[in-house]
Amino acid sequence: MSLGRVWFLLLIMLIAGCSTNSILKDTAMLPPGTGIMVAHVSIFSETSSFKYDALSIKVDKLDGSSIPTTLYPRKRSNLIVIALPAGEYNWATIDLGLYAGSATSYRMPFTIEAGKINYVGDLLLTFTRVNRPDGLPTYKLRIEDQSKVWLPTVASDYPQLSRVYPSVIHLTEDQQPTNQAY
């Protein structure tokens, strides 16, 4: 097989692994250099007319060396359990159809350690009333530590994984002023 075909195959495999529509399988073996990210995304809306069906959230390595991983929280409460290469990450983009906001400026980094279950926190996303001239809602982001709730849930849902790999807490560092709306 030519080197060009090998690179093409690797690129296809990388792109195919970028979204999280599939569910992580309970396993006692992670690929080398891989850790598990555990996050909980809660969505609140102060306006009943607001729909968030098209919401997606991306996480990306801080150094930009990877293709962002896209999360699709479709419920008000979303437990995210995915495998990621070890490294320093950031909540990269929040996108709501035509309404998009760059989270790069949020400065909300977190760490994924290889061979560990890494709880990075609860991301609380609150869509506030529509008060912009374009009719789109503003939103607030907040990070909370609810590891005492979610790590036991992960241990129950993923018993093999939890039996083999230790859990660590690497909370997202919320470096933005409190109650800042976007």
N, C-alpha and C positions, 0 to 999 in steps of 0.2 A: 504494500500500500504506500502510495506516495506521501511525502510530508504535507503537501497541500490538502490531501484528503483527510489526513489525521487531524490537521488544524480545523478543517471544516466540520468534521465529526465532533470534535471537542466543543466548537462554538455552538452547534445544534444542541448538544447535551446541556451546556451552560444556559442557553436561552430557555430550554424546556423546563429547567429547574427553578426559574425565577419567580413564578407566581405560587400562591399558596391555596389554590383551589382543592388540592388533594390533602388528605388527612395523613399525618405522620403515623407510621406503623410502629407498634410497640416492639422494640428490639433490644437485645442485649449487646449489640455491636454497632458503634458509630464509625463512619469512615475516619481515618487519621486526620487530625487537624480540624475536626468538626465538633461543634457544641450545639446544645439545644437552647433556643430562645423561648422563654415563656413570658408572655405579656397578656394583659387583659385590657381590652378596649371597650370602654363604656361610652355610649352615645346618648346625649340628652338634647332635647329641643325645647326652647321656650315658646315656640310657635307651632301650633298643631298643623298648620298648612304646609310646613316644611317637610319634604321627602328627601331621604338620603340614600336612595337605591343605588345611585351611581358612585357612592363613596369608595375611594381607594386610598390606602396609606402605603407609602414606600419607605423601606429602610435601606440604607446604603453604607458601605464602609466610609469612614471619615476621609481616607486618603483617595477615594474615588477609584480604587483599583478593581471594583466589581460592578456588575450590572445590578441595579437596585432590585430588591425583592419586593413584590407587590402583595399587600394584604387586602382582602376584601371583606371587611366587617359588614355583615348584612343584617345583624340583629342589634338590639340595644345593648346586649351583653355578649362579648366575643372573647373566648379564651383562645389565644394564639399559641401553638406549640409547633415550632418548626426547627429544622436543622439548618445551621449556617456555618460557614467557615469561621474559625476563630479570628478575632480582631476587634478593632474599635469601630463602632457603628454610630449612626445618627438617624433620627426620624427625618427622612429626607423630603418627602412631599405629601401634602394632603390635597386630594383632588376630588371635587364633587361635580362631575360633568363639566359644564362650562365654568363653574366656579372653582378656581384652583388657588392654592396658597403654597408658597415655598417654605418648607419647614427648616431649610438649611440655615436660615437666619435665626431660628429658634434656639440654636445652640443647646440641643438636647441629646448629648452623647450617652452611650452605654457600651459595656464590654461583653463580649462572648468569649468564654474560655473553652478551649478544646477539652473534650472528655467530661464535660459537666453540664448540668441542667442549670441554665442561667436565667433567673427571674429578673426581669428588667423593669418591672413596675406596672401599675395600672395607668393607662393613658385615658384621661377623662376629657372628652371632646363635647363641649356644650355649644350648640348653635343657638344664638340669641335672636331676639326679635329683629325683624327686617327694618332697618333704619337707614339703609344706604340709598342714594339716589338711583342706583341701578336695580333696586328691588331684591338684591341678594342678602342673605343673612351674614352677620358677623359671627365669629366663633372664638371660644376661649379654650386653651389647653392647660391641663394641670396633670401632674404626676403624683400618684399616691403609692404607698407601700401596703399592699394587701396580700403579702406573701403567706401569711398565716392561713388565709382562705384558699389561695390558688395552688400552692405547692402540695398540700394534701390531696387536692383534686387531681393534680397531675400524677401523683403517686398512685392514686386509685385507678385512673384511666390508662396509665402506662406502667404497670407493675414491673415488667422486665427492665425497662429503661431505668426506673427509679431504684431498683434493687442493685444495679451495676454502677450507676453514675451518681456522684454526689450532687446535691443541689447547693448553689451559691446565689447570693443576692448581689446583683450589680445594678442598682437602681439607676434609671435614666437621670442624669443631672439636669434638672430644670434650671437653666441659667438666665431665664427671662424674668423681668419684673412680674410680680403677681397680678392677676386679673387683667392682663393685657389682652385686648381683643384684636383679631385679625380680620 
